[in-house]
Every structure is written in structure tokens, then in C-alpha cells.
């Protein structure tokens, strides 16, 4: 198929949203969730960052979606998001109980925004709320189980970490090569952590070129952008180490595909062999199974250990993931609102 034929058989994202009767935000979420498949535009290449155009939607994909018996209401409903109050109504519970269940990891946010008080407002998929209510009626009434009350008393909030995990999963599903996948994982690590895993500055620069756009758009204020940036970063030792491990392994795959570009037109030399250390790994690394086979990488954990650091830099409002508890209470204050949000 020629470039002209490809262009004729695809449409721009804005046009696709109109033909699918979706608002821009709804269409963007539909793409993220994989409900609407996109293809590289002419001149965009792949996720290598070498192209400059935007992705497009094939006309056949639009025809497929429009041909569904429940179009357009069915597609709109699958991307409908609700805040705490509306979600509580869908589950037939109070907003307070819904918040408690969300903080303990039973509902995973799909989006967030900052309100006028710069507090985070979490949004959930309406369909997931209804599904949970139908399958877990025991959690909707009566006293919460002791384990959940213990987490709440400790100030735990699983929503930020669960949101990060969900966002990463969506980004990895859309990644077109290992370098794009590595760039997605890299967004969860602060510059110090990233530099410890990715020693070569040209590789770090390449990952930065491939960095996915932030999910919160363009905040009007610097403080709002700072809040969003902090929310993107892993902030628990076990979460950080898990992403460091995955990044190192994904980079191994990426380097096997191609090396990062260099200003002189050459390629980044292969990293030096990692020395094996007999020092036991600290933290919660052993609590997670490896994301993929790690045979032949006996020195990987030593390489990724939190080097010479007495503590991981704290990001206020320490969130946790499913089954994990931080015991850290959310930060408060006008300039740094609690990550818990609504």
C-alpha cells in the first residue's frame, strides 16, 4: 500500500472522534483503553521518536465501531467516567464508604484532575464500579473487614499507586518497541533513580525524547504542574525497585533491537558487565516476582540496589498499590494538597 493510499484510508484523530460521536476527552480515553485502535501517521515512523506526525485511525476501524448494534451509546458508556459522588450512587453506597474502598485498592482510578483548590479529584470507569458492586455485595454494607480498617487507620491510600500501575499498563500496551516501553517505565522514576539505572547520558536523552505526554494536560499554574509531576513518580521503596528492575530488563531488550543514537552518528557502546555482589538486597525486592526471566543476570539486583542511600527520597502523600501499605499519611497544606483527593 502506498503512502497516498494509507492517507486516504485513515483519518485524523479529531475527525475520528467526530465520526464516533465522542468528545475529545472520551476519544482519548477510548484510545488509551484500546477500544479504538490507531495506526502511525505518514512520516511518524514508530514510537522511536524519529517522526513528527500524529497517529491516525483507519476508516475500517471507524466502520467497525459504527457498525456495533449499540453504537454510539455503548461506546460512550464504556468510556464514561464518574467522580466519587456519582460512583457511590452507582454502587448504592455512601460517598464516604466508596472513598474508603478506593483508598484500600478496591477501585482503581482511570484519570484525575485538580480542582480549584488544587486537590486531586479521582475519576473511575462507571462500568467497573457497577461490576464491582455486582460481584462484591459483602463490602457494600455492614462493618468493613478488620484488615481494611487497619489500613485506613494507618492513613494508607492505594489510589495514586494503582493509578500509576494502570497508566503504565496502558502505555506498555501501546508501545511499539522496547525503547518506547522503557521510556514509559522511566517516567515513574525520579532523575536520580533513572541515572542510577541508565548510566549512559545518551540513552537517558533518548528515553526523554520518547517520554509519553503527561496525562494532566497543561496546568495553568506551576504548583499544579508540580503536583501532577509528583503524582507520576513511584514513591515507595518496593514500587521504585520493581520499576528499576523492569527498566533494566526492558533496556536489555531495547539495546538488542538498536542502540541509542549519538550526536556523532554512532551508537552507544554496550554497558560494562555488571559485577556480582554477595551483599543481600535490601527493601522489598523479594516480595515481587520477576517480570520476565532474569537468568544470567546474577548481578542485576546489586546494580539496581538503592545505592549508598539511607532512604529513598520521599514524595509526600505516599500511596500504595494493591495489597501494599505504606503507613504514610497524605500531606496537607494549601500549597501541597493531599494526594488522596476526592
C-alpha positions as CSV (number, residue, x, y, z in Angstrom):
1,X,0.0,0.0,0.0
2,X,1.4,3.4,-1.0
3,X,1.6,6.4,1.3
4,X,-1.2,8.1,-0.6
5,X,-3.4,5.0,-0.2
6,X,-2.6,4.8,3.5
7,X,-3.6,8.5,4.0
8,X,-6.8,8.1,2.0
9,X,-7.8,5.2,4.2
10,X,-7.2,6.9,7.5
11,X,-8.5,10.0,9.3
12,X,-7.0,12.4,11.8
13,X,-7.8,11.8,15.5
14,X,-10.2,14.8,15.7
15,X,-12.1,13.6,12.7
16,X,-12.3,10.1,14.1
17,X,-13.7,11.4,17.4
18,X,-16.5,13.3,15.5
19,X,-17.4,10.3,13.4
20,X,-17.6,8.2,16.6
21,X,-19.7,10.8,18.4
22,X,-17.1,11.1,21.2
23,X,-15.8,14.2,22.9
24,X,-12.1,14.7,22.7
25,X,-11.5,13.5,26.3
26,X,-13.7,10.5,25.7
27,X,-11.9,9.6,22.4
28,X,-8.5,10.0,24.1
29,X,-9.6,7.6,26.9
30,X,-11.1,5.1,24.3
31,X,-7.7,5.1,22.6
32,X,-5.8,4.5,25.9
33,X,-8.1,1.7,26.8
34,X,-7.7,0.0,23.4
35,X,-11.3,0.5,22.4
36,X,-10.2,2.5,19.4
37,X,-7.2,1.3,17.5
38,X,-4.8,3.8,15.9
39,X,-2.1,3.5,13.3
40,X,1.1,5.5,12.7
41,X,0.6,8.5,10.5
42,X,2.6,9.3,7.4
43,X,6.1,10.3,8.4
44,X,5.6,9.3,12.1
45,X,7.6,6.1,11.9
46,X,7.1,4.2,15.1
47,X,7.5,5.1,18.7
48,X,11.2,5.6,18.2
49,X,10.7,9.3,18.3
50,X,12.0,9.8,14.8
51,X,8.8,11.0,13.3
52,X,6.9,14.2,13.8
53,X,3.3,13.5,12.9
54,X,0.3,12.2,14.9
55,X,-1.3,8.9,14.9
56,X,-4.4,8.3,12.8
57,X,-7.4,6.0,12.7
58,X,-8.2,3.6,9.9
59,X,-11.5,4.1,8.2
60,X,-12.1,0.4,8.6
61,X,-11.8,0.8,12.4
62,X,-14.4,3.6,12.4
63,X,-16.7,1.5,10.3
64,X,-16.3,-1.4,12.7
65,X,-17.2,0.7,15.7
66,X,-20.1,2.4,14.0
67,X,-21.4,-1.0,12.9
68,X,-21.9,-2.1,16.5
69,X,-25.6,-2.7,17.5
70,X,-25.3,-0.3,20.5
71,X,-23.4,2.5,18.7
72,X,-23.0,5.3,19.8
73,X,-24.4,4.8,23.3
74,X,-22.5,1.7,24.0
75,X,-19.1,3.2,23.1
76,X,-19.8,6.3,25.1
77,X,-20.8,4.2,28.2
78,X,-17.6,2.2,28.0
79,X,-15.6,5.4,28.4
80,X,-17.9,7.2,30.9
81,X,-16.0,8.3,34.0
82,X,-17.5,9.3,37.3
83,X,-16.3,11.0,40.4
84,X,-16.7,9.9,44.0
85,X,-20.3,11.1,44.4
86,X,-21.7,9.6,41.2
87,X,-19.7,6.4,41.7
88,X,-21.2,6.0,45.1
89,X,-24.6,6.3,43.6
90,X,-23.9,3.6,41.0
91,X,-22.7,1.3,43.8
92,X,-25.7,2.3,46.1
93,X,-23.3,3.3,48.9
94,X,-22.3,6.5,50.6
95,X,-19.5,8.6,49.2
96,X,-17.6,8.1,52.4
97,X,-17.7,4.3,52.1
98,X,-16.8,4.5,48.4
99,X,-13.7,6.6,49.3
100,X,-12.7,4.0,51.9
101,X,-13.0,1.2,49.4
102,X,-11.0,3.2,46.8
103,X,-8.3,4.0,49.3
104,X,-7.9,0.4,50.2
105,X,-7.4,-0.6,46.5
106,X,-10.9,-1.9,45.5
107,X,-11.4,0.8,42.9
108,X,-8.7,1.9,40.6
109,X,-8.8,5.4,39.2
110,X,-8.5,5.8,35.4
111,X,-8.0,9.6,35.5
112,X,-7.6,12.6,37.8
113,X,-7.8,16.3,37.6
114,X,-7.0,19.2,40.0
115,X,-9.9,21.2,41.3
116,X,-9.8,24.9,42.1
117,X,-8.3,24.2,45.5
118,X,-5.5,22.2,43.7
119,X,-6.7,19.0,45.3
120,X,-6.8,15.8,43.3
121,X,-10.2,14.5,42.1
122,X,-10.1,10.9,41.1
123,X,-12.2,9.6,38.2
124,X,-13.3,6.0,37.8
125,X,-14.8,4.0,34.9
126,X,-18.6,3.7,35.5
127,X,-18.7,0.2,34.2
128,X,-16.0,-1.0,36.6
129,X,-17.9,0.5,39.5
130,X,-21.1,-1.3,38.6
131,X,-19.2,-4.6,38.0
132,X,-17.6,-4.4,41.4
133,X,-20.9,-3.7,43.2
134,X,-22.5,-6.7,41.5
135,X,-19.7,-9.1,42.5
136,X,-18.8,-7.8,46.0
137,X,-22.0,-7.0,47.8
138,X,-20.4,-8.1,51.1
139,X,-18.2,-5.0,51.0
140,X,-21.1,-2.6,50.4
141,X,-22.9,-2.9,53.7
142,X,-22.0,-3.5,57.3
143,X,-18.7,-3.1,59.0
144,X,-15.6,-3.1,56.9
145,X,-13.2,-6.1,57.5
146,X,-10.6,-5.5,60.1
147,X,-7.7,-5.6,57.6
148,X,-9.2,-2.7,55.7
149,X,-10.0,-0.7,58.8
150,X,-6.3,-1.2,59.9
151,X,-5.1,0.2,56.5
152,X,-7.4,3.2,56.8
153,X,-6.4,3.9,60.4
154,X,-2.8,3.9,59.2
155,X,-3.6,6.6,56.6
156,X,-3.0,4.3,53.6
157,X,-4.2,5.4,50.2
158,X,-3.8,3.0,47.3
159,X,-5.3,5.3,44.6
160,X,-2.1,7.1,43.4
161,X,-0.1,3.9,43.1
162,X,-2.9,1.9,41.5
163,X,-3.4,4.8,39.0
164,X,0.3,4.7,38.1
165,X,0.2,1.0,37.6
166,X,-2.9,1.3,35.4
167,X,-1.4,4.1,33.3
168,X,1.9,2.2,32.9
169,X,-0.1,-0.9,31.7
170,X,-1.9,1.2,29.1
171,X,1.3,2.8,27.9
172,X,3.1,-0.5,27.6
173,X,0.2,-2.0,25.6
174,X,0.6,0.9,23.1
175,X,4.4,0.8,23.0
176,X,5.6,-0.2,19.5
177,X,9.1,-1.3,20.5
178,X,11.2,-1.9,23.7
179,X,12.6,1.7,23.6
180,X,9.1,3.1,23.9
181,X,8.3,0.6,26.7
182,X,11.5,1.7,28.5
183,X,10.6,5.3,28.2
184,X,7.2,4.6,29.7
185,X,8.7,2.9,32.7
186,X,11.3,5.7,33.0
187,X,8.5,8.2,33.7
188,X,7.9,6.6,37.1
189,X,11.5,7.2,38.3
190,X,12.9,10.5,39.5
191,X,16.1,11.8,37.8
192,X,18.4,10.3,40.5
193,X,16.8,6.9,40.3
194,X,16.9,7.0,36.5
195,X,20.6,7.9,36.3
196,X,21.5,5.0,38.6
197,X,19.7,2.6,36.3
198,X,20.7,4.2,32.9
199,X,24.3,5.2,33.2
200,X,24.7,6.4,29.6
201,X,23.6,10.1,29.2
202,X,22.7,9.5,25.5
203,X,20.4,6.7,26.4
204,X,18.7,8.9,29.0
205,X,18.3,11.7,26.4
206,X,16.8,9.2,24.0
207,X,14.3,8.0,26.7
208,X,13.4,11.6,27.3
209,X,12.7,12.1,23.6
210,X,10.3,9.1,23.7
211,X,8.7,10.1,27.0
212,X,4.9,9.9,26.9
213,X,3.0,13.2,27.3
214,X,1.8,13.8,30.9
215,X,-1.8,12.8,31.5
216,X,-2.9,16.0,33.0
217,X,-2.5,18.3,30.0
218,X,-1.2,21.8,30.6
219,X,-1.9,23.0,34.1
220,X,-2.4,26.8,34.4
221,X,-0.1,27.1,37.4
222,X,3.4,25.9,38.3
223,X,2.2,24.5,41.6
224,X,-0.5,22.4,39.8
225,X,2.1,21.0,37.4
226,X,4.4,20.2,40.3
227,X,1.5,18.3,42.0
228,X,0.9,16.3,38.8
229,X,4.6,15.6,38.3
230,X,4.9,14.3,41.9
231,X,1.9,12.0,41.4
232,X,3.6,10.4,38.4
233,X,6.6,9.2,40.4
234,X,6.8,5.9,42.3
235,X,7.3,6.8,45.9
236,X,7.5,3.5,47.9
237,X,10.8,1.6,48.1
238,X,9.3,-1.6,46.8
239,X,7.5,0.2,44.0
240,X,10.7,2.0,43.0
241,X,12.8,-1.1,43.0
242,X,10.2,-3.0,41.0
243,X,10.3,-0.3,38.2
244,X,14.1,-0.2,38.3
245,X,14.2,-3.9,37.7
246,X,11.7,-3.7,34.9
247,X,13.5,-0.8,33.3
248,X,16.9,-2.5,33.3
249,X,15.4,-5.7,31.8
250,X,13.5,-3.7,29.2
251,X,16.6,-1.8,28.3
252,X,18.4,-5.0,27.6
253,X,15.7,-5.9,25.1
254,X,15.9,-2.4,23.6
255,X,19.7,-2.5,23.1
256,X,19.3,-5.8,21.3
257,X,17.0,-4.1,18.8
258,X,19.2,-1.0,18.3
259,X,21.5,1.3,20.2
260,X,20.5,4.8,21.3
261,X,21.5,7.5,18.8
262,X,24.6,9.6,19.5
263,X,25.4,13.2,18.2
264,X,28.3,11.8,16.2
265,X,26.0,9.4,14.4
266,X,27.5,6.4,16.2
267,X,25.8,4.1,18.7
268,X,26.1,3.8,22.4
269,X,28.6,1.2,23.4
270,X,27.4,-1.8,25.3
271,X,27.5,-1.3,29.1
272,X,30.2,-2.9,31.1
273,X,29.4,-6.3,32.6
274,X,27.8,-6.0,36.0
275,X,29.8,-7.3,38.9
276,X,28.2,-9.8,41.1
277,X,27.7,-8.7,44.7
278,X,27.2,-11.0,47.6
279,X,25.6,-8.3,49.7
280,X,21.9,-9.1,50.2
281,X,19.4,-6.8,48.6
282,X,17.5,-4.6,51.0
283,X,14.0,-3.4,50.8
284,X,11.1,-5.4,49.4
285,X,12.7,-6.7,46.1
286,X,12.0,-10.3,47.0
287,X,8.3,-9.5,47.5
288,X,7.8,-9.2,43.8
289,X,8.2,-12.0,41.2
290,X,10.4,-11.1,38.2
291,X,8.6,-9.5,35.3
292,X,10.4,-11.9,33.0
293,X,13.2,-14.4,33.1
294,X,16.3,-13.0,34.7
295,X,18.7,-15.9,34.1
296,X,22.2,-14.8,33.5
297,X,21.7,-11.5,35.4
298,X,23.1,-12.5,38.8
299,X,24.4,-9.0,39.4
300,X,21.3,-7.1,38.4
301,X,19.9,-6.7,41.9
302,X,23.3,-5.4,43.1
303,X,23.3,-2.9,40.2
304,X,19.9,-1.7,41.0
305,X,20.1,-1.6,44.7
306,X,19.4,1.8,46.3
307,X,23.0,2.8,46.2
308,X,24.6,4.4,49.2
309,X,21.2,6.0,50.1
310,X,20.0,5.8,53.7
311,X,16.4,6.4,52.5
312,X,14.5,6.8,49.3
313,X,13.6,10.5,48.6
314,X,10.1,10.9,50.0
315,X,7.2,12.2,47.9
316,X,4.5,13.4,50.2
317,X,1.3,11.6,50.3
318,X,2.8,8.1,50.0
319,X,0.4,5.9,48.0
320,X,0.4,2.2,47.8
321,X,-0.7,-0.4,45.4
322,X,-3.0,-3.4,45.7
323,X,-2.1,-5.4,48.8
324,X,0.7,-2.9,49.8
325,X,0.6,-0.5,52.7
326,X,2.8,2.5,53.3
327,X,1.6,3.7,56.6
328,X,2.4,7.2,55.5
329,X,-0.4,9.8,55.8
330,X,-1.1,12.2,53.0
331,X,0.4,15.6,53.0
332,X,-1.7,18.6,53.8
333,X,-1.5,22.3,53.2
334,X,-2.7,24.8,50.7
335,X,0.4,24.7,48.5
336,X,0.7,20.9,48.6
337,X,-2.7,19.4,48.8
338,X,-3.2,15.8,49.8
339,X,-2.8,13.2,47.1
340,X,-5.8,11.4,48.4
341,X,-8.2,13.9,46.9
342,X,-11.8,13.1,46.5
